[in-house]
Amino acid sequence: MGVSSIRRGQAAMMADRRVRLSRAGSAHPHRADANRNAVGEKHARITSRTRRRGLAGLPFPSGDVMDLKSGYPFWAIRNGLMHAFPRLQRDLDCEIAVIGGGISGALIADELAAHGHEVAVLEQRDIAWGSTAASTALLQYEIDTHLIELSQRFGERNAALAYCACAAAVERLGEVAAELRDVDFRRQRSLYYASRSSHLPPLREEAALRARHGLALRWLEADELAADYGLRAPGAMLSECAAAVDPYRMTSRLLARLRRRGGQVCDRTCVEHLQAKSRGVELRTADGMRVRAGHVVVAAGYAGQRWIDQPLARNRSSYAFVTDPLHEDELQALRATMVWESARPYLYLRSTGDGRLVVGGCDDAVDLPARRDRRVQSRANRLVRQVQQRFERLHLQPAFAWAGTFAETADGLPWFGAHAQYGPRVLFAMAYGGNGITYSMIGAGLLRARIERRAHPLARLFSFERSPR
Ligand SMILES: Cc1cc2nc3c(=O)[nH]c(=O)nc-3n(C[C@H](O)[C@H](O)[C@H](O)COP(=O)(O)OP(=O)(O)OC[C@H]3O[C@@H](n4cnc5c(N)ncnc54)[C@H](O)[C@@H]3O)c2cc1C
């Protein structure tokens, strides 16, 4: 069933896509080849002079461009190449250069440009073609680490601050999406169910603590879950604050808007060298162009780890598939409710605007792209079985399946800000964790505050200097 139909679907779609896009004169496969030639398939090297006059600048390890995903994730297939951006072909001076044209770089650049900063985004691939294209894009206030556990590590005040900031970020993402229009942003509820009866007591405590901090939710018993969702589980908390989006479309639209506002967006532009100086940062691209900026934001996704000589996160592989559009009778309450669970790794699902279900999970410790690639179809079949064990009425057929690398930190929190290795003018945006897109929205405001020399309530907790109690 699943395996052959996924293969047939993907092969047909890829063939169709090549024809369609090459007729239009720019297919991703062709542009990817051009990319490869341009950068010689080597990873961007940041070979700055080491600690000149005590300032930042460390060698960046060479290697391949990080292989982030397997197969053709759904969003890119559905949307095609939305906007073409030029390659950087001359030297450039700007106030802020953002390395990385994924959802993080796009949200940060948008925030900065909206507040009068002059921004240039440099992306080595096509826009949104890194992890953003693979994302299942559930927008949640819920951090993978429970509020109770986060409180034990960093104090209840800090933990609640992080949770409430995520809730506010989901709202803010909704506002940005409304301005952009047509990015398949839909408000959802989030159903977080206990995978086992033994998970019920801690989950009830978690729900009570969240409610004490003003997060809107209610508890559902097993019979309500069966009646309302057709879900077999011993209990769940249902949160009001959540949403879903098409992350590829949102990134493309953000960057198109940036260009309309006078910002620069260059794709197929790989930053190979970075040197932080006392008054600014100098970048060199693989094509030999020089970029001088007052600040640089490194929004290089999971590849950003390679820039810092310190273990920051663990790379894992996550698997997902999307169905063809389902009938309303089949979707029922799942149309407006995303679902996930207390087991780790967790199974999760969400709907799309055109009535499909996106299902993800089966995360494993695989950090080898070739092995991850080989597992896509067997993992999709396993996800189908897992869904059916919980939702007896759902008989899902994957239309497209894919896998992506993602990184998670030990405490579930992201890293935003300067690192001692590079000094104050190089700011990192590492939105690592299950709700990376929500983190990116928070990071946009946090990094703007940093550049404008203002305080931000989460600056310390999301910084490289945070330490557990
Ligand atoms: C399978 C999967 C499911 C996920 N599900 C969710 C979810 O449900 N909800 C959620 O919030 N998050 C989810 N995430 C995480 C989310 O997708 C990420 O947090 C987000 O996409 C990261 O965006 P980014 O812009 O930081 O990284 P990317 O999208 O990877 O963008 C970084 C960009 O930087 C570029 N770059 C790197 N180095 C250089 C260089 N030297 N020069 C120029 N450019 C460079 C890369 O080419 C890349 O395009 C998921 C991730 C995966 C893989």
The ligand as a Tripos MOL2 file, in Angstrom:
@<TRIPOS>MOLECULE
LIG
   53    58     1     0     0
SMALL
NO_CHARGES

@<TRIPOS>ATOM
      1 C1         10.5650   17.3190    9.7170 C.3       1 LIG1
      2 C2         10.5350   18.5850   10.5020 C.ar      1 LIG1
      3 C3          9.3550   18.9620   11.1480 C.ar      1 LIG1
      4 C4          9.3130   20.1510   11.8730 C.ar      1 LIG1
      5 N1          8.1350   20.5190   12.4340 N.ar      1 LIG1
      6 C5          8.0380   21.7100   13.0640 C.ar      1 LIG1
      7 C6          6.7960   22.1480   13.5700 C.ar      1 LIG1
      8 O1          5.7910   21.4500   13.4810 O.2       1 LIG1
      9 N2          6.7370   23.3600   14.1580 N.ar      1 LIG1
     10 C7          7.8470   24.1640   14.2740 C.ar      1 LIG1
     11 O2          7.7390   25.2800   14.8140 O.2       1 LIG1
     12 N3          9.0470   23.7650   13.8120 N.ar      1 LIG1
     13 C8          9.1560   22.5590   13.2100 C.ar      1 LIG1
     14 N4         10.3650   22.1490   12.7200 N.ar      1 LIG1
     15 C9         11.5020   23.0250   12.9230 C.3       1 LIG1
     16 C10        11.4600   24.1720   11.9480 C.3       1 LIG1
     17 O3         11.2550   23.6610   10.6630 O.3       1 LIG1
     18 C11        12.7780   24.9090   12.0190 C.3       1 LIG1
     19 O4         12.8870   25.4970   13.2920 O.3       1 LIG1
     20 C12        12.8530   26.0120   10.9850 C.3       1 LIG1
     21 O5         12.5200   25.5860    9.6990 O.3       1 LIG1
     22 C13        14.2690   26.5440   10.9800 C.3       1 LIG1
     23 O6         14.3210   27.6040   10.0940 O.3       1 LIG1
     24 P1         15.7030   28.2910    9.8290 P.3       1 LIG1
     25 O7         15.4270   29.4230    8.9460 O.co2     1 LIG1
     26 O8         16.3590   28.5430   11.1320 O.co2     1 LIG1
     27 O9         16.5550   27.1590    9.1060 O.3       1 LIG1
     28 P2         16.5590   26.7780    7.5480 P.3       1 LIG1
     29 O10        15.2100   26.7240    6.9880 O.co2     1 LIG1
     30 O11        17.4130   25.5700    7.4060 O.co2     1 LIG1
     31 O12        17.2700   28.0310    6.9060 O.3       1 LIG1
     32 C14        18.6340   28.2900    7.1050 C.3       1 LIG1
     33 C15        19.2040   28.6560    5.7720 C.3       1 LIG1
     34 O13        20.5550   29.0870    5.9220 O.3       1 LIG1
     35 C16        21.2340   28.7670    4.7320 C.3       1 LIG1
     36 N5         22.6770   28.8020    4.9900 N.ar      1 LIG1
     37 C17        23.3770   28.0110    5.8360 C.ar      1 LIG1
     38 N6         24.6810   28.3330    5.7770 N.ar      1 LIG1
     39 C18        24.8000   29.3530    4.8800 C.ar      1 LIG1
     40 C19        25.9200   30.1020    4.3830 C.ar      1 LIG1
     41 N7         27.1470   29.8580    4.8040 N.pl3     1 LIG1
     42 N8         25.6770   31.0590    3.4640 N.ar      1 LIG1
     43 C20        24.4210   31.3150    3.0140 C.ar      1 LIG1
     44 N9         23.3350   30.6200    3.4740 N.ar      1 LIG1
     45 C21        23.5340   29.6570    4.3780 C.ar      1 LIG1
     46 C22        20.7100   27.3850    4.3950 C.3       1 LIG1
     47 O14        20.8810   27.0880    3.0360 O.3       1 LIG1
     48 C23        19.2600   27.4760    4.8130 C.3       1 LIG1
     49 O15        18.3850   27.7290    3.7460 O.3       1 LIG1
     50 C24        10.4560   20.9620   11.9880 C.ar      1 LIG1
     51 C25        11.6350   20.5820   11.3560 C.ar      1 LIG1
     52 C26        11.6730   19.4190   10.6120 C.ar      1 LIG1
     53 C27        12.9440   19.0500    9.9210 C.3       1 LIG1
@<TRIPOS>BOND
     1     1     2 1
     2     2     3 ar
     3     2    52 ar
     4     3     4 ar
     5     4     5 ar
     6     4    50 ar
     7     5     6 ar
     8     6     7 ar
     9     6    13 1
    10     7     8 2
    11     7     9 ar
    12     9    10 ar
    13    10    11 2
    14    10    12 ar
    15    12    13 ar
    16    13    14 ar
    17    14    15 1
    18    14    50 ar
    19    15    16 1
    20    16    17 1
    21    16    18 1
    22    18    19 1
    23    18    20 1
    24    20    21 1
    25    20    22 1
    26    22    23 1
    27    23    24 1
    28    24    25 2
    29    24    26 1
    30    24    27 1
    31    27    28 1
    32    28    29 2
    33    28    30 1
    34    28    31 1
    35    31    32 1
    36    32    33 1
    37    33    34 1
    38    33    48 1
    39    34    35 1
    40    35    36 1
    41    35    46 1
    42    36    37 ar
    43    36    45 ar
    44    37    38 ar
    45    38    39 ar
    46    39    40 ar
    47    39    45 ar
    48    40    41 1
    49    40    42 ar
    50    42    43 ar
    51    43    44 ar
    52    44    45 ar
    53    46    47 1
    54    46    48 1
    55    48    49 1
    56    50    51 ar
    57    51    52 ar
    58    52    53 1
@<TRIPOS>SUBSTRUCTURE
     1 LIG1         1 GROUP 0 **** ****
